[in-house]
Amino acid sequence: MSRFISAGFGSYVDAEKVVALLQPDSAPIRRKIQEAKESGLLIDATYGRKVRTVLFMQNGAIMICGIATETMAERLNNSGANV
């Protein structure tokens, strides 16, 4: 059963499909975001705001959102997902 959590600004993500949460501060993570954008696997849920969390999904997609990594981790933990 899917458990959706808020990714902010009216966006939701299936908590069971999230593999990892990372901060976008390092060059390797920024490269992964660029690669996902070029290959059509980037989900942009920032709504024009600063990227604060990068979510790696089971299907290889990468989701970026404007919610703090700690907040997203707390939401995932409260959902009961095994991340």
N, C-alpha and C positions, 0 to 999 in steps of 0.2 A: 504494500500500500504506500502510495506517495505521501510524503509530508512536506508541504511547501512552507518555506520561511521567507520573510521579507528581505529583499536585497535593496530595499530603499526606493523611495519615489514611485511607489505603485508597482514595482517589479518583484517577482517571486521566483524562487529556485527550489527544485526538488532536493531536499536535504540528503536523500539516499544516493543521489548521483554525484555528490561532491566528493572529490578525492583529496584535495588539499586546498588550504587557504594560505596565501602568501602576500607579503607587502610588495609593492611595485618599485621598491627603492634600488634594487640592484640591476646592473646592466644585463645579466642573463635573463632576468624576468622580463625586462623591457623588450629584449630580442624575441622572447617567446610570444609576447603580445603582438609584436610586429609580424611574426611568422603566421600567427593565427589570423590576423587581419588580412594578410595577403592570400591565405588559403581559404578564406571564407568561414573560418571556425571561431571567429571572435563574436562574443555577445556583449554589446556595450550597454550597460545599465546605469551609466553615470549621469545621463541626461545633461551633459555639458559640464558637469562638475569634475573636480580633481579625482583621479583614480586613487583610491585608498586601499582597495583589496582586490586581489586577483584570485579567482576561483578556478581550479582545474577540475574538469568534469570527466566522468567515466568514458564518455564517447570521444574524448580528445579535444572537445571544445574548451575554450577559455572564456570565462565571464569576468568582466571588470565592473566594479561598482564603486560608488562614492561613500560607502559606509566603512567605518574603521574596522580593521582586521579583528581587533578584540571584540567588537560588538557582533560581528558576523560569527565568530567562534562561539560566543555566548549563546547566540540564537541557535546555532547548530547543536550545541550541547543540550540546550533546553528542549530541542525537538526529539531527542533520543536517537539521532543518527550516529552511526559509527564512522566518524571521520578521523 
